[in-house]
Amino acid sequence: MRGNIRNAAAIIVTLMLLSSCTPIGKMQQKGWINKLGKAFPDDTFTFDGHPEEVLSGVDYSTVKVKSELYPDAYISLWKEKGELYTNYLALAYEKDIYDELYRVLDERFPCSSYVIRQIYQDSYKGYPVEDIGARKFIKNYMDYNCQVLLFCDDESQIPGDDEIKEIFYDLIDDEPHIYTLQLYYFDAKDADLAKDDPLKFYKVRYQLFMTEEDYINNIYADYSGGTENDHYIVRNVQT
């Protein structure tokens, strides 16, 4: 029995060493969660264990947190260079992020109506554990990264290569940000189907990918089902 206990302890220590992270004690993790609770008193947070790392086993240096307002969300707390970080702010300001995207993208693209379906705020990106306010979050941290579903009553509303390039260039010129946008164009009659599964019913998808504010890595066009007509419209362009 003692041998089994020793073996189990050795495994735990090995996993901690492999993770190359310093494990935290119960008092410390409680303090982290309390700090998050003080920053966002409208929500309630409870300890939810530690994340599983694919290569190193359990990461005992990071705390998973359960949120009453966002029960299905992955929320974590960790330290970097002595400062406490969390990914929670992307949830706290989610509505403001949507509002900002609608403001920036509204009436930019030819269509009868559109919906911003998904926002890709990096779920592992760290933010300070404080309520910095939506305006500061948008200015300093927001990812302009989303899917846009566009519904057309007439196929003439679907832009060609030159038109979509001009639309993207105008967007970047008017609202300079780093964008990762996926525009899905649909027949308006397929709107209900599109919202359930956009990858099945779109006519054409245009993708804008940037890694710097004044540089387009590429604009790509692809067609439903995958065809030989899929192609890059532009690649590696300084704006």
C-alpha atoms as an extended CHARMM CRD file, in Angstrom:
* protein
*
       239  EXT
         1         1  MET       CA              0.0000000000        0.0000000000        0.0000000000  PROA      1               0.0000000000
         2         2  ARG       CA              2.8050000000        2.4060000000        0.9340000000  PROA      2               0.0000000000
         3         3  GLY       CA              4.4840000000        1.5590000000       -2.3470000000  PROA      3               0.0000000000
         4         4  ASN       CA              1.3570000000        2.5300000000       -4.2550000000  PROA      4               0.0000000000
         5         5  ILE       CA              1.1440000000        5.8470000000       -2.3890000000  PROA      5               0.0000000000
         6         6  ARG       CA              4.8050000000        6.5720000000       -3.1150000000  PROA      6               0.0000000000
         7         7  ASN       CA              4.2850000000        5.7330000000       -6.7940000000  PROA      7               0.0000000000
         8         8  ALA       CA              1.2450000000        8.0010000000       -7.0100000000  PROA      8               0.0000000000
         9         9  ALA       CA              3.1720000000       10.8500000000       -5.3610000000  PROA      9               0.0000000000
        10        10  ALA       CA              6.0670000000       10.3310000000       -7.7490000000  PROA      10              0.0000000000
        11        11  ILE       CA              3.7160000000       10.5140000000      -10.7290000000  PROA      11              0.0000000000
        12        12  ILE       CA              2.2290000000       13.7870000000       -9.4840000000  PROA      12              0.0000000000
        13        13  VAL       CA              5.6660000000       15.3090000000       -8.9140000000  PROA      13              0.0000000000
        14        14  THR       CA              6.7920000000       14.1640000000      -12.3720000000  PROA      14              0.0000000000
        15        15  LEU       CA              3.7550000000       15.7620000000      -14.0100000000  PROA      15              0.0000000000
        16        16  MET       CA              4.4560000000       19.0070000000      -12.1710000000  PROA      16              0.0000000000
        17        17  LEU       CA              8.0560000000       18.9820000000      -13.3170000000  PROA      17              0.0000000000
        18        18  LEU       CA              7.0940000000       18.1890000000      -16.9010000000  PROA      18              0.0000000000
        19        19  SER       CA              4.7300000000       21.1250000000      -16.9360000000  PROA      19              0.0000000000
        20        20  SER       CA              7.6920000000       23.3570000000      -15.9390000000  PROA      20              0.0000000000
        21        21  CYS       CA              5.2220000000       25.3950000000      -13.8840000000  PROA      21              0.0000000000
        22        22  THR       CA              5.0850000000       26.1240000000      -10.1730000000  PROA      22              0.0000000000
        23        23  PRO       CA              2.0460000000       24.4940000000       -8.5090000000  PROA      23              0.0000000000
        24        24  ILE       CA             -0.1150000000       26.7830000000       -6.4120000000  PROA      24              0.0000000000
        25        25  GLY       CA             -1.6040000000       26.0780000000       -2.9980000000  PROA      25              0.0000000000
        26        26  LYS       CA             -5.2550000000       26.1480000000       -1.9800000000  PROA      26              0.0000000000
        27        27  MET       CA             -4.9570000000       29.4980000000       -0.1890000000  PROA      27              0.0000000000
        28        28  GLN       CA             -3.3500000000       31.0660000000       -3.2470000000  PROA      28              0.0000000000
        29        29  GLN       CA             -5.9360000000       29.7240000000       -5.6780000000  PROA      29              0.0000000000
        30        30  LYS       CA             -8.6890000000       30.9190000000       -3.3430000000  PROA      30              0.0000000000
        31        31  GLY       CA             -7.0830000000       34.3780000000       -3.3450000000  PROA      31              0.0000000000
        32        32  TRP       CA             -7.0080000000       34.4020000000       -7.1460000000  PROA      32              0.0000000000
        33        33  ILE       CA            -10.6900000000       33.4840000000       -7.3740000000  PROA      33              0.0000000000
        34        34  ASN       CA            -11.6060000000       36.0930000000       -4.7390000000  PROA      34              0.0000000000
        35        35  LYS       CA             -9.7580000000       38.7530000000       -6.7430000000  PROA      35              0.0000000000
        36        36  LEU       CA            -11.7280000000       37.8360000000       -9.8690000000  PROA      36              0.0000000000
        37        37  GLY       CA            -14.9400000000       37.9830000000       -7.8410000000  PROA      37              0.0000000000
        38        38  LYS       CA            -14.1250000000       41.4590000000       -6.5180000000  PROA      38              0.0000000000
        39        39  ALA       CA            -13.3750000000       42.6870000000      -10.0330000000  PROA      39              0.0000000000
        40        40  PHE       CA            -16.6740000000       41.3130000000      -11.3690000000  PROA      40              0.0000000000
        41        41  PRO       CA            -19.1290000000       41.2190000000       -8.4280000000  PROA      41              0.0000000000
        42        42  ASP       CA            -22.1560000000       40.5220000000      -10.6530000000  PROA      42              0.0000000000
        43        43  ASP       CA            -20.8590000000       37.0110000000      -11.2900000000  PROA      43              0.0000000000
        44        44  THR       CA            -20.0450000000       34.1670000000       -8.8790000000  PROA      44              0.0000000000
        45        45  PHE       CA            -16.9050000000       32.0590000000       -9.3370000000  PROA      45              0.0000000000
        46        46  THR       CA            -15.9760000000       28.6660000000       -7.8970000000  PROA      46              0.0000000000
        47        47  PHE       CA            -12.9070000000       26.4460000000       -8.1940000000  PROA      47              0.0000000000
        48        48  ASP       CA            -13.1990000000       23.9460000000      -11.0790000000  PROA      48              0.0000000000
        49        49  GLY       CA             -9.8820000000       22.1260000000      -10.9580000000  PROA      49              0.0000000000
        50        50  HSD       CA             -6.8300000000       22.4510000000      -13.2000000000  PROA      50              0.0000000000
        51        51  PRO       CA             -6.5160000000       22.1300000000      -16.9870000000  PROA      51              0.0000000000
        52        52  GLU       CA             -5.2270000000       19.0030000000      -18.6480000000  PROA      52              0.0000000000
        53        53  GLU       CA             -2.1890000000       19.5640000000      -20.8330000000  PROA      53              0.0000000000
        54        54  VAL       CA             -1.6890000000       17.1370000000      -23.7270000000  PROA      54              0.0000000000
        55        55  LEU       CA              2.0470000000       16.6650000000      -23.2210000000  PROA      55              0.0000000000
        56        56  SER       CA              2.5970000000       17.4100000000      -19.5410000000  PROA      56              0.0000000000
        57        57  GLY       CA             -0.5140000000       16.0410000000      -17.8270000000  PROA      57              0.0000000000
        58        58  VAL       CA             -2.2480000000       18.3020000000      -15.3230000000  PROA      58              0.0000000000
        59        59  ASP       CA             -1.1660000000       21.9510000000      -15.2400000000  PROA      59              0.0000000000
        60        60  TYR       CA             -1.2180000000       22.7180000000      -11.5130000000  PROA      60              0.0000000000
        61        61  SER       CA             -0.0650000000       26.3040000000      -12.0420000000  PROA      61              0.0000000000
        62        62  THR       CA             -3.3610000000       27.3230000000      -13.7000000000  PROA      62              0.0000000000
        63        63  VAL       CA             -6.7620000000       27.4070000000      -12.0150000000  PROA      63              0.0000000000
        64        64  LYS       CA             -9.9680000000       26.6130000000      -13.8470000000  PROA      64              0.0000000000
        65        65  VAL       CA            -12.9850000000       28.6000000000      -12.6600000000  PROA      65              0.0000000000
        66        66  LYS       CA            -16.7060000000       27.9700000000      -12.9390000000  PROA      66              0.0000000000
        67        67  SER       CA            -18.8550000000       31.0260000000      -13.6290000000  PROA      67              0.0000000000
        68        68  GLU       CA            -22.5090000000       31.3820000000      -12.6720000000  PROA      68              0.0000000000
        69        69  LEU       CA            -23.2020000000       33.7430000000      -15.5980000000  PROA      69              0.0000000000
        70        70  TYR       CA            -21.2730000000       31.6520000000      -18.1600000000  PROA      70              0.0000000000
        71        71  PRO       CA            -21.6110000000       28.0480000000      -16.9290000000  PROA      71              0.0000000000
        72        72  ASP       CA            -20.4060000000       26.4620000000      -20.1880000000  PROA      72              0.0000000000
        73        73  ALA       CA            -17.3990000000       28.7100000000      -20.7150000000  PROA      73              0.0000000000
        74        74  TYR       CA            -13.7510000000       27.7710000000      -20.1990000000  PROA      74              0.0000000000
        75        75  ILE       CA            -12.3660000000       30.2990000000      -17.7070000000  PROA      75              0.0000000000
        76        76  SER       CA             -8.8990000000       30.2170000000      -16.2120000000  PROA      76              0.0000000000
        77        77  LEU       CA             -6.5090000000       32.1770000000      -13.9810000000  PROA      77              0.0000000000
        78        78  TRP       CA             -2.7170000000       32.1040000000      -14.0700000000  PROA      78              0.0000000000
        79        79  LYS       CA              0.3430000000       34.2160000000      -13.3530000000  PROA      79              0.0000000000
        80        80  GLU       CA              2.8670000000       35.6370000000      -15.7730000000  PROA      80              0.0000000000
        81        81  LYS       CA              5.9050000000       37.6060000000      -14.5340000000  PROA      81              0.0000000000
        82        82  GLY       CA              4.2550000000       38.0400000000      -11.1560000000  PROA      82              0.0000000000
        83        83  GLU       CA              0.9550000000       39.4040000000      -12.5360000000  PROA      83              0.0000000000
        84        84  LEU       CA             -2.4090000000       37.5980000000      -12.4040000000  PROA      84              0.0000000000
        85        85  TYR       CA             -4.2110000000       37.0640000000      -15.7290000000  PROA      85              0.0000000000
        86        86  THR       CA             -7.5420000000       35.6450000000      -16.8730000000  PROA      86              0.0000000000
        87        87  ASN       CA             -9.4180000000       35.0910000000      -20.1310000000  PROA      87              0.0000000000
        88        88  TYR       CA            -12.7010000000       36.1490000000      -18.4570000000  PROA      88              0.0000000000
        89        89  LEU       CA            -12.7680000000       39.6840000000      -19.8650000000  PROA      89              0.0000000000
        90        90  ALA       CA            -13.6090000000       38.4250000000      -23.3600000000  PROA      90              0.0000000000
        91        91  LEU       CA            -16.8470000000       37.0560000000      -21.8570000000  PROA      91              0.0000000000
        92        92  ALA       CA            -17.5630000000       40.0670000000      -19.6730000000  PROA      92              0.0000000000
        93        93  TYR       CA            -17.4300000000       42.4270000000      -22.6740000000  PROA      93              0.0000000000
        94        94  GLU       CA            -18.8970000000       40.0560000000      -25.2550000000  PROA      94              0.0000000000
        95        95  LYS       CA            -21.9090000000       42.2850000000      -26.0540000000  PROA      95              0.0000000000
        96        96  ASP       CA            -19.6390000000       45.2960000000      -26.4770000000  PROA      96              0.0000000000
        97        97  ILE       CA            -17.4050000000       43.2960000000      -28.8240000000  PROA      97              0.0000000000
        98        98  TYR       CA            -20.4400000000       42.4250000000      -30.9640000000  PROA      98              0.0000000000
        99        99  ASP       CA            -21.5790000000       46.0540000000      -30.9460000000  PROA      99              0.0000000000
       100       100  GLU       CA            -18.1340000000       47.1750000000      -32.1030000000  PROA      100             0.0000000000
       101       101  LEU       CA            -18.0600000000       44.6200000000      -34.9160000000  PROA      101             0.0000000000
       102       102  TYR       CA            -21.5130000000       45.6550000000      -36.1060000000  PROA      102             0.0000000000
       103       103  ARG       CA            -20.4410000000       49.2990000000      -36.0100000000  PROA      103             0.0000000000
       104       104  VAL       CA            -17.3120000000       48.6370000000      -38.0670000000  PROA      104             0.0000000000
       105       105  LEU       CA            -18.8770000000       46.2220000000      -40.5650000000  PROA      105             0.0000000000
       106       106  ASP       CA            -22.3660000000       47.6810000000      -40.9890000000  PROA      106             0.0000000000
       107       107  GLU       CA            -23.3150000000       48.3160000000      -44.6540000000  PROA      107             0.0000000000
       108       108  ARG       CA            -19.8280000000       47.3990000000      -45.8410000000  PROA      108             0.0000000000
       109       109  PHE       CA            -20.8720000000       44.3720000000      -47.8830000000  PROA      109             0.0000000000
       110       110  PRO       CA            -23.4770000000       43.9910000000      -50.6630000000  PROA      110             0.0000000000
       111       111  CYS       CA            -26.4200000000       41.9640000000      -49.3430000000  PROA      111             0.0000000000
       112       112  SER       CA            -30.0430000000       42.1800000000      -48.2490000000  PROA      112             0.0000000000
       113       113  SER       CA            -29.2390000000       41.3510000000      -44.6230000000  PROA      113             0.0000000000
       114       114  TYR       CA            -26.4030000000       39.9320000000      -42.5700000000  PROA      114             0.0000000000
       115       115  VAL       CA            -25.5810000000       38.3440000000      -39.2100000000  PROA      115             0.0000000000
       116       116  ILE       CA            -22.3230000000       38.2150000000      -37.2900000000  PROA      116             0.0000000000
       117       117  ARG       CA            -22.4510000000       34.5960000000      -36.2070000000  PROA      117             0.0000000000
       118       118  GLN       CA            -19.2850000000       33.9760000000      -34.2670000000  PROA      118             0.0000000000
       119       119  ILE       CA            -16.5180000000       35.9160000000      -32.6160000000  PROA      119             0.0000000000
       120       120  TYR       CA            -13.1080000000       34.3480000000      -32.1230000000  PROA      120             0.0000000000
       121       121  GLN       CA            -11.6850000000       36.0260000000      -29.0640000000  PROA      121             0.0000000000
       122       122  ASP       CA             -8.6650000000       33.9050000000      -28.1600000000  PROA      122             0.0000000000
       123       123  SER       CA             -9.8980000000       31.7890000000      -25.2180000000  PROA      123             0.0000000000
       124       124  TYR       CA             -6.3360000000       31.4510000000      -23.8990000000  PROA      124             0.0000000000
       125       125  LYS       CA             -5.3020000000       35.0830000000      -24.2040000000  PROA      125             0.0000000000
       126       126  GLY       CA             -4.5950000000       36.7070000000      -20.8550000000  PROA      126             0.0000000000
       127       127  TYR       CA             -6.0900000000       39.9630000000      -19.6120000000  PROA      127             0.0000000000
       128       128  PRO       CA             -5.5550000000       41.7480000000      -16.2900000000  PROA      128             0.0000000000
       129       129  VAL       CA             -7.8810000000       40.6860000000      -13.4740000000  PROA      129             0.0000000000
       130       130  GLU       CA             -9.7760000000       43.9570000000      -13.2640000000  PROA      130             0.0000000000
       131       131  ASP       CA            -12.8790000000       45.5070000000      -14.7560000000  PROA      131             0.0000000000
       132       132  ILE       CA            -11.0770000000       47.7880000000      -17.1930000000  PROA      132             0.0000000000
       133       133  GLY       CA            -14.3050000000       48.7030000000      -18.9940000000  PROA      133             0.0000000000
       134       134  ALA       CA            -15.4630000000       47.8510000000      -22.5000000000  PROA      134             0.0000000000
       135       135  ARG       CA            -13.9000000000       50.9000000000      -24.1670000000  PROA      135             0.0000000000
       136       136  LYS       CA            -10.4020000000       50.1430000000      -22.8850000000  PROA      136             0.0000000000
       137       137  PHE       CA            -10.7910000000       46.4330000000      -23.6960000000  PROA      137             0.0000000000
       138       138  ILE       CA            -11.8160000000       47.2000000000      -27.2860000000  PROA      138             0.0000000000
       139       139  LYS       CA             -8.9510000000       49.6740000000      -27.7210000000  PROA      139             0.0000000000
       140       140  ASN       CA             -6.2100000000       47.4740000000      -26.2570000000  PROA      140             0.0000000000
       141       141  TYR       CA             -7.2640000000       43.8350000000      -26.6380000000  PROA      141             0.0000000000
       142       142  MET       CA            -10.1320000000       43.1900000000      -29.0460000000  PROA      142             0.0000000000
       143       143  ASP       CA             -9.7550000000       40.7000000000      -31.8920000000  PROA      143             0.0000000000
       144       144  TYR       CA            -11.5580000000       41.7440000000      -35.0940000000  PROA      144             0.0000000000
       145       145  ASN       CA            -12.0530000000       38.1210000000      -35.9380000000  PROA      145             0.0000000000
       146       146  CYS       CA            -15.4580000000       36.7150000000      -36.9190000000  PROA      146             0.0000000000
       147       147  GLN       CA            -17.7680000000       34.9970000000      -39.3770000000  PROA      147             0.0000000000
       148       148  VAL       CA            -20.3150000000       37.1330000000      -41.2370000000  PROA      148             0.0000000000
       149       149  LEU       CA            -23.3320000000       35.4770000000      -42.8910000000  PROA      149             0.0000000000
       150       150  LEU       CA            -24.6800000000       37.5830000000      -45.7660000000  PROA      150             0.0000000000
       151       151  PHE       CA            -28.0690000000       36.8780000000      -47.3570000000  PROA      151             0.0000000000
       152       152  CYS       CA            -28.7670000000       38.0020000000      -50.9220000000  PROA      152             0.0000000000
       153       153  ASP       CA            -32.1250000000       38.2920000000      -52.6650000000  PROA      153             0.0000000000
       154       154  ASP       CA            -30.3200000000       38.5580000000      -55.9740000000  PROA      154             0.0000000000
       155       155  GLU       CA            -27.0460000000       36.9930000000      -57.1140000000  PROA      155             0.0000000000
       156       156  SER       CA            -25.9300000000       40.3910000000      -58.3960000000  PROA      156             0.0000000000
       157       157  GLN       CA            -25.3880000000       41.3170000000      -54.7370000000  PROA      157             0.0000000000
       158       158  ILE       CA            -22.5520000000       38.7960000000      -54.5050000000  PROA      158             0.0000000000
       159       159  PRO       CA            -19.3370000000       40.7070000000      -55.3150000000  PROA      159             0.0000000000
       160       160  GLY       CA            -16.6240000000       39.5560000000      -57.6610000000  PROA      160             0.0000000000
       161       161  ASP       CA            -12.8950000000       39.5910000000      -56.9470000000  PROA      161             0.0000000000
       162       162  ASP       CA            -12.2660000000       43.2370000000      -57.8190000000  PROA      162             0.0000000000
       163       163  GLU       CA            -15.2760000000       44.4570000000      -55.8530000000  PROA      163             0.0000000000
       164       164  ILE       CA            -14.5310000000       42.4440000000      -52.6980000000  PROA      164             0.0000000000
       165       165  LYS       CA            -10.8940000000       43.5960000000      -52.8300000000  PROA      165             0.0000000000
       166       166  GLU       CA            -12.0360000000       47.2140000000      -53.0110000000  PROA      166             0.0000000000
       167       167  ILE       CA            -14.5020000000       46.6270000000      -50.1330000000  PROA      167             0.0000000000
       168       168  PHE       CA            -11.7830000000       45.1680000000      -47.9090000000  PROA      168             0.0000000000
       169       169  TYR       CA             -9.3130000000       47.9220000000      -48.7980000000  PROA      169             0.0000000000
       170       170  ASP       CA            -11.8810000000       50.5940000000      -47.9610000000  PROA      170             0.0000000000
       171       171  LEU       CA            -12.6400000000       48.8780000000      -44.6380000000  PROA      171             0.0000000000
       172       172  ILE       CA             -8.9650000000       48.7590000000      -43.6630000000  PROA      172             0.0000000000
       173       173  ASP       CA             -8.4690000000       52.3720000000      -44.7230000000  PROA      173             0.0000000000
       174       174  ASP       CA            -11.5190000000       53.6490000000      -42.7910000000  PROA      174             0.0000000000
       175       175  GLU       CA            -11.1670000000       51.3780000000      -39.7470000000  PROA      175             0.0000000000
       176       176  PRO       CA             -7.5420000000       50.2830000000      -39.3400000000  PROA      176             0.0000000000
       177       177  HSD       CA             -7.4230000000       47.0450000000      -37.3430000000  PROA      177             0.0000000000
       178       178  ILE       CA             -5.9890000000       43.5580000000      -37.7200000000  PROA      178             0.0000000000
       179       179  TYR       CA             -8.8060000000       41.5740000000      -39.3280000000  PROA      179             0.0000000000
       180       180  THR       CA             -9.5650000000       37.9000000000      -39.7620000000  PROA      180             0.0000000000
       181       181  LEU       CA            -12.9370000000       37.8820000000      -41.4990000000  PROA      181             0.0000000000
       182       182  GLN       CA            -14.8780000000       35.0860000000      -43.1530000000  PROA      182             0.0000000000
       183       183  LEU       CA            -17.7590000000       36.3140000000      -45.3220000000  PROA      183             0.0000000000
       184       184  TYR       CA            -20.2980000000       33.6650000000      -46.3380000000  PROA      184             0.0000000000
       185       185  TYR       CA            -22.7030000000       34.6850000000      -49.1180000000  PROA      185             0.0000000000
       186       186  PHE       CA            -26.0500000000       32.8200000000      -49.3130000000  PROA      186             0.0000000000
       187       187  ASP       CA            -29.3280000000       32.9200000000      -51.1770000000  PROA      187             0.0000000000
       188       188  ALA       CA            -31.7720000000       34.6620000000      -48.8480000000  PROA      188             0.0000000000
       189       189  LYS       CA            -34.1430000000       31.6690000000      -49.0890000000  PROA      189             0.0000000000
       190       190  ASP       CA            -31.4820000000       29.5410000000      -47.3430000000  PROA      190             0.0000000000
       191       191  ALA       CA            -31.2010000000       31.8350000000      -44.3240000000  PROA      191             0.0000000000
       192       192  ASP       CA            -32.5680000000       29.3700000000      -41.7430000000  PROA      192             0.0000000000
       193       193  LEU       CA            -30.3890000000       26.5410000000      -43.0540000000  PROA      193             0.0000000000
       194       194  ALA       CA            -27.3310000000       28.7760000000      -43.1840000000  PROA      194             0.0000000000
       195       195  LYS       CA            -27.5560000000       29.7610000000      -39.5410000000  PROA      195             0.0000000000
       196       196  ASP       CA            -27.5160000000       26.0810000000      -38.5330000000  PROA      196             0.0000000000
       197       197  ASP       CA            -24.6910000000       24.9970000000      -40.8210000000  PROA      197             0.0000000000
       198       198  PRO       CA            -23.0480000000       27.7400000000      -42.9160000000  PROA      198             0.0000000000
       199       199  LEU       CA            -20.4000000000       25.4240000000      -44.3390000000  PROA      199             0.0000000000
       200       200  LYS       CA            -23.0260000000       23.4700000000      -46.2950000000  PROA      200             0.0000000000
       201       201  PHE       CA            -25.0670000000       26.1450000000      -48.0040000000  PROA      201             0.0000000000
       202       202  TYR       CA            -22.8980000000       29.1310000000      -48.8990000000  PROA      202             0.0000000000
       203       203  LYS       CA            -22.4240000000       30.1860000000      -52.5230000000  PROA      203             0.0000000000
       204       204  VAL       CA            -19.0190000000       31.8040000000      -52.0440000000  PROA      204             0.0000000000
       205       205  ARG       CA            -16.8090000000       32.5560000000      -49.0660000000  PROA      205             0.0000000000
       206       206  TYR       CA            -14.3120000000       35.4030000000      -48.9860000000  PROA      206             0.0000000000
       207       207  GLN       CA            -11.6070000000       35.3490000000      -46.3120000000  PROA      207             0.0000000000
       208       208  LEU       CA             -9.4640000000       38.2680000000      -45.2420000000  PROA      208             0.0000000000
       209       209  PHE       CA             -6.4280000000       37.3480000000      -43.1500000000  PROA      209             0.0000000000
       210       210  MET       CA             -4.0880000000       39.8790000000      -41.5310000000  PROA      210             0.0000000000
       211       211  THR       CA             -1.3580000000       39.6210000000      -38.8990000000  PROA      211             0.0000000000
       212       212  GLU       CA             -0.3620000000       43.3100000000      -38.9320000000  PROA      212             0.0000000000
       213       213  GLU       CA             -2.5690000000       46.3840000000      -39.0570000000  PROA      213             0.0000000000
       214       214  ASP       CA             -1.1970000000       47.6350000000      -42.3930000000  PROA      214             0.0000000000
       215       215  TYR       CA             -0.4880000000       44.3070000000      -44.0840000000  PROA      215             0.0000000000
       216       216  ILE       CA             -2.8200000000       41.8150000000      -45.8180000000  PROA      216             0.0000000000
       217       217  ASN       CA             -1.4940000000       38.2780000000      -45.7250000000  PROA      217             0.0000000000
       218       218  ASN       CA             -4.1780000000       37.1700000000      -48.1630000000  PROA      218             0.0000000000
       219       219  ILE       CA             -7.7140000000       37.4840000000      -49.4710000000  PROA      219             0.0000000000
       220       220  TYR       CA             -9.0610000000       34.1040000000      -50.5630000000  PROA      220             0.0000000000
       221       221  ALA       CA            -12.1960000000       33.0390000000      -52.4540000000  PROA      221             0.0000000000
       222       222  ASP       CA            -13.6700000000       29.5640000000      -52.2460000000  PROA      222             0.0000000000
       223       223  TYR       CA            -16.9000000000       28.0210000000      -53.4010000000  PROA      223             0.0000000000
       224       224  SER       CA            -19.2790000000       25.5710000000      -51.7550000000  PROA      224             0.0000000000
       225       225  GLY       CA            -18.1800000000       21.9680000000      -52.1090000000  PROA      225             0.0000000000
       226       226  GLY       CA            -14.6530000000       22.9310000000      -53.1300000000  PROA      226             0.0000000000
       227       227  THR       CA            -13.8750000000       23.5590000000      -56.7890000000  PROA      227             0.0000000000
       228       228  GLU       CA            -10.9080000000       24.2800000000      -59.0090000000  PROA      228             0.0000000000
       229       229  ASN       CA            -12.1320000000       27.8800000000      -59.0360000000  PROA      229             0.0000000000
       230       230  ASP       CA            -10.9700000000       28.4450000000      -55.4400000000  PROA      230             0.0000000000
       231       231  HSD       CA             -8.1600000000       30.9890000000      -55.5320000000  PROA      231             0.0000000000
       232       232  TYR       CA             -6.2090000000       33.7850000000      -53.8540000000  PROA      232             0.0000000000
       233       233  ILE       CA             -7.3510000000       37.2560000000      -54.8520000000  PROA      233             0.0000000000
       234       234  VAL       CA             -4.3420000000       38.9640000000      -53.2960000000  PROA      234             0.0000000000
       235       235  ARG       CA             -1.3600000000       37.7720000000      -51.2510000000  PROA      235             0.0000000000
       236       236  ASN       CA              1.1890000000       39.6690000000      -49.1580000000  PROA      236             0.0000000000
       237       237  VAL       CA              0.0450000000       43.2270000000      -49.7840000000  PROA      237             0.0000000000
       238       238  GLN       CA              1.1310000000       46.3230000000      -47.8630000000  PROA      238             0.0000000000
       239       239  THR       CA             -1.8690000000       48.6100000000      -47.4280000000  PROA      239             0.0000000000
